[in-house]
Amino acid sequence: MRRRTFLKNGLEFVAANALFSRVAMGAGDAGATAPVFSTDNQRWQKVYEKAIGVLAANVQVMPRFSGPVLIEGSEYGGIWQECGPHEALVYRYFRPDAARNGHMTFFDLQRPDGQLPANNKRTEAGFGQIQMVVPIAATAWELASATGDGELLEAAYNACSRWDAWLVRYRNTRGTGLVEGFCTYDTGMDNSPRWTGVPVRCPDADAKRYAPGSKMPRLCPDLSATVYGGRLALASMADVLGKRNEADMWRERAVGMRKLILKRLYSSEDATFYDVDADDQFVKVRSDILTRICGEHVVDQKTFDEMWARQLGNARAFWPQFPFPSVALDDPLFVHRLPHNSWGGASQALTALRAGRWMDHYGRSAEFAHLMEQWCEALQRDTSFRQQLDPIAGTFTKGDLPNYSPACLVLYDFTWRLAGVREENGQLQWNIRADSPVAANARFQVGLRKGTAEMRYKNGAAKLILGGREIGEVAGTVRLITDGSGKPLSVLGVSMSLQEVELRLKDRPHQHIQLKPNQTILLS
């Protein structure tokens, strides 16, 4: 069987015919190497098992594409570009075939002019809005990198390049270089005061058109950030594919987009980002735009710190008991009586799930742990897995139907980020939290690209095992970062309080370390 290989940063990408890729991705043997988690904390164990069961039931075959995908669940019978590929990426250890299909669906349904569908539902493939948040180019690149799937890499590069060209052609009518929003569904922020008076969908379900009036079209920070992140991913793909000139071009275009976002759409007076309407005026609603900007790392650390102090980490704005509300609590347009499917104030499971894309990056790992603990507690109190919760009371909206995939993924992903082991960018993150309820005689085991990693909790410490070989034992609350072979690189403070940590690592002197919140200490 013919195969081509690409090498990048020590990772091998394999391109072959479709049969090889299906076999390589594990289709037909789904779940054979699924993560293993067990704990003596029966409350946590039961809700975790229920979440995994709901996700398994939500892997279904939609019309117009032959393979199974992870659908949104609840009342949403299909997958959406804004969230489906990202959810598939998070779920890839259980169903690598569904993760791949969650991207290929959009590429296969792409129109000849380059437009990607906003969704693929039981009823239709929707092209009446662009509806994007997490860049599909970015999640495809991460999935291809994690699995070595060269065929996915090439398909993603071709499809996402054409999608970028479509957006430049049809969503830059004002000639600013930024991406324009034409309707509410473009950003997926249903029932948000950000979009008051604007139609939910483009006229005649044509995403190239906008309704007259309502000071449209708008320059949108989050849509522009999605394109920025997509272009960086396209540059990385072009590098692997040997397209050096194109890689440089994508990086140059990404830099240009970032500069425009910061120049035109950021209000230093409010330390936030706003839409700009057709009269060149800010649409002053402080909304989930902020976390989406952070998700693509648009702002530098200094700007982020200002945004965190005044907005994202402000208890009166976006940091209540259950972060992050979809509109700031102290914004005059915050919706206090939260209706079903409301991006007017509710804390959304989708926003929580996306926090892993930016909170560590900006040095807020301890606060991220707090957010994760709050969400896990709420999901254990109400195990129905609904879409949104009250940011102050922590109660889920009863008007939402149960079995929503993003809520299940929050419980699964946060369990492992809090107290398990994760592989990211060629490194291993050993998240030790021996005093947490989840860690009661707990065991975590996950298949890596090569071998397995395992954590076993007992007597107030976690034993770390890589490829069947014990590499050490750690007591306390800390993230130990090693390379892929288990060599210790650093420790990170992931608690909101000062921690006493004991490291008993193989071939190294035992160490006692004090760690402040978000403090990093190098070990190499």
VOGU-3710 file (C-alpha; in Angstrom, 3 decimals, decimal comma):
1> mrrrtflkng> 0,000/0,000/0,000  1,430/3,399/-0,986  2,268/5,770/1,857  3,872/9,193/2,023  5,328/10,575/5,240  5,884/14,120/6,455  8,128/14,913/9,417  7,615/17,937/11,656  8,978/18,470/15,163  9,637/14,774/15,505
11> lefvaanalf> 6,073/13,802/14,555  5,364/11,641/11,547  2,364/12,377/9,360  1,205/9,560/7,106  -0,692/10,116/3,864  -2,307/7,142/2,169  -5,567/6,026/0,675  -8,800/6,264/2,644  -8,698/2,638/3,760  -5,332/3,082/5,449
21> srvamgagda> -6,472/6,221/7,243  -9,603/4,542/8,579  -7,569/1,655/9,920  -4,898/3,962/11,348  -7,514/6,024/13,143  -9,077/2,957/14,755  -12,465/2,929/13,018  -14,216/-0,329/13,722  -12,311/-0,690/16,993  -13,635/2,446/18,651
31> gatapvfstd> -12,873/2,804/22,328  -10,320/-0,031/22,411  -7,750/2,295/23,985  -10,224/4,603/25,738  -9,056/6,402/28,897  -9,537/4,534/32,173  -10,669/6,401/35,303  -11,794/5,010/38,632  -12,178/6,527/42,081  -13,575/5,466/45,449
41> nqrwqkvyek> -15,591/8,693/45,414  -18,817/7,153/44,164  -20,521/10,507/43,606  -17,817/11,509/41,125  -17,539/8,020/39,617  -21,236/7,773/38,865  -21,524/11,164/37,180  -18,344/10,482/35,184  -19,692/7,159/33,945  -22,993/8,775/33,068
51> aigvlaanvq> -21,195/11,490/31,084  -19,238/8,893/29,122  -22,443/6,949/28,480  -24,280/10,018/27,189  -21,377/10,855/24,885  -21,336/7,305/23,521  -25,069/7,553/22,779  -24,512/10,913/21,071  -22,156/9,380/18,507  -24,513/9,075/15,555
61> vmprfsgpvl> -24,589/9,083/11,765  -26,060/12,255/10,265  -27,454/12,610/6,745  -25,105/13,618/3,916  -22,032/11,977/5,498  -21,499/8,265/5,960  -19,414/8,121/9,156  -20,441/8,547/12,807  -19,914/11,930/14,487  -20,380/13,274/18,007
71> iegseyggiw> -23,539/15,373/17,828  -24,356/18,273/20,143  -27,055/16,276/21,858  -29,951/17,576/23,928  -32,306/19,315/21,477  -29,530/19,810/18,921  -29,611/17,004/16,382  -26,412/17,634/14,498  -22,981/19,245/14,571  -22,086/22,923/14,268
81> qecgphealv> -18,855/24,404/12,949  -18,463/26,712/15,979  -18,146/23,799/18,403  -18,444/20,335/16,826  -14,826/19,951/15,649  -13,498/21,172/19,026  -15,748/18,775/20,928  -14,621/15,961/18,629  -11,002/16,845/19,377  -11,626/16,603/23,144
91> yryfrpdaar> -13,429/13,261/22,665  -10,790/11,759/20,369  -9,407/9,263/22,903  -12,754/7,481/23,002  -13,773/7,713/19,348  -10,906/8,714/17,052  -13,073/7,877/14,060  -15,786/10,291/15,229  -13,158/12,966/15,878  -11,913/12,650/12,327
101> nghmtffdlq> -15,431/12,546/10,893  -16,362/15,645/12,904  -13,934/17,538/10,692  -14,316/15,680/7,412  -18,084/16,290/7,431  -17,486/20,008/6,934  -14,768/19,472/4,347  -16,881/17,015/2,351  -19,886/19,370/2,328  -17,869/22,421/1,302
111> rpdgqlpann> -19,405/24,254/-1,641  -17,491/24,825/-4,893  -17,066/28,518/-4,020  -15,270/27,560/-0,772  -18,072/28,088/1,761  -18,088/25,594/4,628  -21,455/24,669/6,111  -22,375/26,227/9,442  -23,801/22,876/10,492  -24,934/19,469/9,402
121> krteagfgqi> -28,237/18,554/11,051  -30,757/15,814/10,588  -32,938/18,317/8,757  -30,358/20,103/6,571  -26,806/21,221/6,015  -26,985/24,910/6,890  -25,347/27,653/4,851  -27,433/30,597/6,145  -24,715/31,840/8,531  -21,005/31,281/9,103
131> qmvvpiaata> -21,325/30,347/12,828  -17,682/29,923/13,803  -15,815/30,280/17,109  -12,966/27,785/17,595  -11,215/27,657/14,192  -11,812/24,361/12,418  -8,334/24,764/10,910  -6,854/24,829/14,424  -8,687/21,738/15,692  -7,917/19,846/12,479
141> welasatgdg> -4,230/20,727/12,859  -4,214/19,596/16,505  -5,968/16,340/15,634  -3,680/15,588/12,695  -0,629/16,380/14,852  -1,843/14,104/17,642  -2,591/11,170/15,338  -0,132/11,565/12,472  -3,013/11,586/9,988  -1,513/13,085/6,851
151> elleaaynac> -4,673/12,615/4,822  -6,636/14,726/7,299  -3,827/17,268/7,259  -3,981/17,678/3,488  -7,787/17,754/3,407  -7,867/20,383/6,154  -5,257/22,562/4,492  -7,078/22,585/1,166  -10,549/23,114/2,630  -9,567/25,755/5,190
161> srwdawlvry> -7,518/27,709/2,644  -10,593/27,925/0,426  -12,766/28,847/3,424  -10,426/31,723/4,321  -10,653/32,979/0,733  -14,471/32,827/0,885  -14,529/34,875/4,085  -12,177/37,469/2,577  -14,379/37,742/-0,502  -17,819/37,825/1,122
171> rntrgtglve> -17,285/39,005/4,714  -15,120/42,052/4,085  -17,642/44,270/2,327  -16,385/47,398/4,121  -12,819/46,737/2,963  -11,331/46,915/6,466  -9,664/43,496/6,382  -11,669/42,387/9,437  -14,415/39,767/9,394  -17,977/41,032/9,384
181> gfctydtgmd> -21,009/39,653/11,183  -24,281/39,695/9,271  -26,646/37,954/11,734  -26,974/36,569/15,274  -26,202/32,981/14,320  -22,840/33,982/12,839  -21,380/33,941/16,349  -23,739/31,346/17,842  -24,776/33,808/20,564  -28,487/33,099/20,554
191> nsprwtgvpv> -30,663/35,488/22,603  -27,768/37,820/23,372  -28,270/41,580/23,849  -25,163/41,910/21,681  -27,435/41,168/18,719  -30,658/42,922/19,757  -32,673/43,882/16,679  -30,536/41,847/14,287  -32,040/38,882/12,377  -30,922/35,490/13,586
201> rcpdadakry> -30,076/34,260/10,083  -28,996/35,883/6,816  -31,731/36,694/4,270  -32,887/33,700/2,217  -30,420/31,547/4,184  -27,606/33,061/2,131  -24,556/33,881/4,271  -23,324/36,323/1,603  -26,222/38,681/2,367  -27,301/40,823/5,312
211> apgskmprlc> -30,595/42,507/6,105  -30,707/46,272/5,531  -30,897/48,445/8,608  -29,668/47,610/12,121  -26,397/49,358/11,250  -25,060/46,279/9,515  -22,637/44,808/8,704  -20,541/44,804/11,864  -16,831/44,319/12,382  -16,653/41,429/14,846
221> pdlsatvygg> -13,675/40,790/17,164  -14,419/37,125/17,760  -15,058/36,241/14,112  -11,838/38,028/13,196  -9,998/36,171/15,969  -11,267/32,875/14,564  -9,724/33,722/11,211  -6,509/34,814/12,935  -6,216/31,474/14,735  -7,106/29,605/11,567
231> rlalasmadv> -4,345/31,340/9,642  -1,738/30,398/12,228  -2,901/26,785/11,950  -2,717/26,981/8,149  0,859/28,241/8,451  1,778/25,230/10,594  0,120/22,886/8,111  1,931/24,517/5,199  5,237/24,029/7,024  4,624/20,283/7,296
241> lgkrneadmw> 3,454/20,054/3,706  6,638/21,725/2,483  4,841/24,852/1,285  7,321/27,346/2,754  6,165/30,386/0,810  2,541/29,721/1,700  3,463/29,269/5,353  5,078/32,707/5,347  2,032/34,154/3,612  -0,375/32,737/6,206
251> reravgmrkl> 1,719/34,071/9,081  1,887/37,492/7,463  -1,882/37,552/7,005  -2,413/36,401/10,582  -0,210/39,191/11,913  -2,142/41,690/9,818  -5,470/40,462/11,193  -4,235/40,649/14,777  -3,070/44,240/14,327  -6,461/45,233/12,918
261> ilkrlyssed> -8,355/43,593/15,778  -6,294/45,427/18,386  -6,416/48,750/16,547  -10,099/48,886/15,588  -12,014/46,700/18,048  -10,366/47,105/21,475  -11,511/49,739/23,962  -8,674/50,518/26,366  -11,120/52,695/28,293  -13,156/49,594/29,194
271> atfydvdadd> -10,433/46,935/28,769  -12,700/44,973/26,473  -13,506/44,227/22,833  -16,674/45,343/21,078  -18,335/44,980/17,700  -18,143/48,088/15,519  -21,346/48,895/13,642  -21,766/50,374/10,159  -21,564/53,894/11,652  -18,136/53,004/13,114
281> qfvkvrsdil> -19,502/53,031/16,665  -18,808/50,460/19,362  -21,750/48,168/20,207  -21,204/48,447/23,940  -22,175/45,084/25,370  -19,469/43,331/27,405  -19,904/39,747/26,352  -18,248/36,369/25,775  -16,304/38,025/22,953  -13,516/38,363/25,532
291> tricgehvvd> -12,937/34,652/26,155  -13,021/33,985/22,415  -10,339/36,592/21,802  -8,239/34,931/24,507  -8,903/31,497/23,030  -6,892/32,469/19,955  -4,210/34,298/21,981  -4,834/37,586/20,197  -3,759/39,817/23,097  -0,300/39,974/24,650
301> qktfdemwar> 0,256/39,279/28,350  0,143/42,941/29,377  -3,214/43,518/27,692  -4,562/40,258/29,052  -3,562/41,216/32,587  -5,521/44,453/32,230  -8,528/42,566/30,863  -8,262/40,049/33,694  -8,075/42,688/36,420  -10,971/44,732/35,110
311> qlgnarafwp> -13,198/42,179/33,390  -12,462/38,452/33,254  -11,174/38,101/36,829  -13,513/40,734/38,274  -16,148/39,189/40,566  -18,603/41,950/39,609  -18,188/41,223/35,897  -17,077/37,801/34,584  -15,757/36,019/37,699  -18,769/35,210/39,906
321> qfpfpsvald> -19,210/31,899/41,730  -19,565/30,036/38,434  -17,515/31,762/35,706  -17,874/32,889/32,925  -21,269/34,547/32,303  -22,023/35,226/28,654  -22,614/38,912/29,513  -20,883/40,677/32,418  -22,935/40,760/35,613  -22,502/44,521/35,909
331> dplfvhrlph> -23,384/45,245/32,294  -26,732/47,086/32,106  -27,947/44,533/29,552  -27,200/41,422/31,650  -30,297/39,204/31,569  -31,235/38,370/35,168  -34,097/35,960/34,508  -32,262/33,506/32,313  -34,396/31,945/29,580  -33,604/28,777/27,687
341> nswggasqal> -30,490/28,949/25,450  -29,440/32,395/26,642  -26,156/34,055/25,756  -27,462/37,071/27,652  -25,987/36,112/30,994  -25,881/32,377/31,608  -22,557/30,622/32,085  -22,379/28,259/29,133  -20,823/24,786/29,088  -19,279/25,660/25,723
351> talragrwmd> -17,437/28,624/27,226  -16,178/26,485/30,110  -14,954/23,781/27,729  -13,047/26,378/25,683  -11,235/27,724/28,774  -8,558/25,072/28,309  -7,498/26,891/25,143  -6,368/30,030/26,971  -6,255/30,063/30,777  -3,010/28,089/31,066
361> hygrsaefah> -1,545/30,091/28,196  -2,016/33,353/30,069  -0,728/32,045/33,401  -4,068/31,553/35,162  -3,818/27,816/35,863  -4,803/28,148/39,529  -7,909/30,129/38,617  -8,641/27,576/35,911  -8,590/24,853/38,566  -11,111/26,864/40,594
371> lmeqwcealq> -13,388/27,192/37,564  -13,109/23,447/36,919  -13,944/22,555/40,519  -17,001/24,811/40,441  -18,306/23,289/37,232  -17,636/19,710/38,378  -19,494/20,365/41,623  -22,474/21,824/39,740  -22,530/18,832/37,375  -22,505/16,426/40,306
381> rdtsfrqqld> -25,417/18,198/41,974  -27,458/18,052/38,773  -26,477/15,089/36,635  -28,847/15,872/33,764  -26,070/17,534/31,699  -27,831/20,656/30,502  -26,506/23,556/28,462  -26,166/26,487/30,862  -26,178/27,466/34,503  -26,865/30,526/36,610
391> piagtftkgd> -23,484/32,190/37,205  -24,359/33,068/40,804  -26,517/30,180/42,035  -24,879/27,439/39,998  -28,211/25,908/39,026  -28,840/24,628/35,516  -31,686/26,049/33,435  -34,560/23,584/33,586  -35,892/24,735/30,250  -32,879/23,148/28,557
401> lpnyspaclv> -33,138/19,489/27,624  -30,675/17,010/29,180  -27,806/15,001/27,629  -25,923/17,937/26,114  -22,518/16,793/24,838  -20,522/19,905/25,817  -21,636/19,567/29,460  -20,574/15,897/29,445  -17,226/16,858/27,918  -16,716/19,506/30,612
411> lydftwrlag> -17,048/16,809/33,293  -14,754/14,396/31,454  -12,124/16,956/30,424  -12,047/18,739/33,780  -11,706/15,463/35,699  -8,480/14,730/33,829  -7,202/18,310/33,901  -7,736/18,497/37,656  -6,228/15,218/38,789  -5,134/13,107/35,807
421> vreengqlqw> -2,422/12,959/33,171  -2,606/14,657/29,782  -0,422/14,755/26,688  -0,022/18,171/25,075  2,512/19,503/22,575  4,795/16,516/23,069  4,883/16,953/26,853  3,061/15,183/29,681  1,104/17,109/32,293  0,782/15,144/35,554
431> niradspvaa> -1,934/16,983/37,490  -1,511/15,858/41,084  -4,313/16,802/43,478  -4,103/14,227/46,246  -6,471/16,030/48,626  -9,253/16,444/46,046  -12,450/14,374/46,361  -11,803/12,970/42,882  -8,477/11,440/43,987  -9,773/8,943/46,554
441> narfqvglrk> -7,728/5,849/45,619  -8,153/7,027/42,052  -6,559/5,605/38,939  -6,070/7,385/35,635  -4,681/5,660/32,548  -4,548/7,022/29,012  -3,055/5,767/25,770  -0,397/8,023/24,305  0,750/8,135/20,721  3,431/5,725/21,917
451> gtaemrykng> 2,661/3,701/25,048  0,527/4,603/28,060  0,639/6,976/31,027  -0,900/6,150/34,391  -1,472/7,782/37,787  -2,407/5,898/40,963  -3,415/7,751/44,122  -2,836/6,240/47,556  -1,947/7,517/51,023  -1,937/11,176/50,028
461> aaklilggre> 0,360/10,843/47,026  0,208/9,967/43,337  2,395/7,312/41,776  3,359/8,159/38,180  3,829/5,362/35,651  4,935/5,768/32,052  4,995/2,816/29,656  4,727/0,429/32,613  7,753/2,023/34,318  7,351/3,957/37,570
471> igevagtvrl> 8,931/7,388/37,223  8,174/8,713/40,681  5,699/9,703/43,356  4,397/13,170/44,185  2,488/14,493/47,195  0,606/17,785/47,296  -1,270/19,833/44,732  0,872/20,558/41,700  1,264/20,038/37,979  4,457/18,219/37,121
481> itdgsgkpls> 5,479/18,665/33,500  7,761/16,095/31,890  8,881/15,381/28,376  7,494/12,387/26,522  10,058/10,058/28,078  9,239/11,164/31,630  12,153/13,550/32,180  11,049/16,230/34,698  10,958/19,732/33,233  9,037/21,949/35,672
491> vlgvsmslqe> 6,347/22,202/38,321  3,423/24,631/38,288  1,244/25,904/41,124  -2,344/24,949/40,300  -3,971/25,833/43,620  -5,317/29,195/44,773  -3,323/28,793/48,012  0,339/28,200/48,883  1,208/24,495/48,520  3,794/22,243/50,136
501> velrlkdrph> 4,858/19,724/47,489  7,053/16,662/47,847  8,748/15,221/44,753  10,115/11,700/44,906  11,261/11,227/41,329  13,425/8,427/39,978  17,157/9,140/39,724  16,768/12,523/41,452  17,137/13,717/45,052  13,849/14,019/46,914
511> qhiqlkpnqt> 12,628/17,616/46,957  10,300/19,663/49,148  8,987/22,733/47,312  6,693/25,592/48,249  4,539/26,683/45,316  2,523/29,866/45,039  -0,528/30,070/42,748  0,586/30,014/39,098  4,272/29,861/40,055  6,565/27,844/37,778
521> ills> 9,822/26,290/39,013  12,160/24,706/36,473  13,554/21,277/37,334  15,813/20,564/34,371
//
